[in-house]
Amino acid sequence: MRIALGLQYDGSLFSGWQSQLKQKTIQDELENALAQFIGIEKLGLDPVRVITAG
């Protein structure tokens, strides 16, 4: 299954996109909202690692 998500936001109240310790970020808010919507405690996702050559 593939899911695409497009979103817009006013980032002035956030400390960037990527998760940071003790900072409010878009990633953390989005993960928390998705976890609540899906009905799980917290998304335990591993980071995506991309290795390229060339």
N, C-alpha and C positions, 0 to 999 in steps of 0.2 A: 504494500500500500504506500502511495506517495501522497504527501500533503504539502501544499504550498501555502505560505502565510505571508501576506503583505501587511505592513503596518506603518502608521505615521504617529509621531509623538512630538511633544514639546520637551526637549531634553534639558531645559534650563533648571529643572529641579533634580536632575540626576548627575551622577559622577561618571558619565560615560556609558558605553554599552556593556563592556566586559565586566564580569563579576570581580569585585574588589572587597577586601576585608573592611568591615565596618563602614561601608559606603552604600548608598542607595543607587543601584544600577538598573538599566533596562533589562539585562539578562536575568538578574535575580527576580525582578518583579514579574517578568514573563514566565519564568520557570515556576514560580509560586502559583501564579494564576492557572497555568496549565495543570499543575499537580492537583489543585483544588477542583478544577473542572473534570479531570479524569477520575478523581476520587482516590488518590494515593497520597501518602505522607509527604514525600519529597522526591523529585526526579533524581535518580542516582546515575546520571549519565557520565560516561567517560568522555574526556575531550576528544575531538576529532583530530587525528594527526594526518597530515598530508605530506607525502614524500614525493618529490618530483626530480626529474633529471632532464638534462638537455639544454 
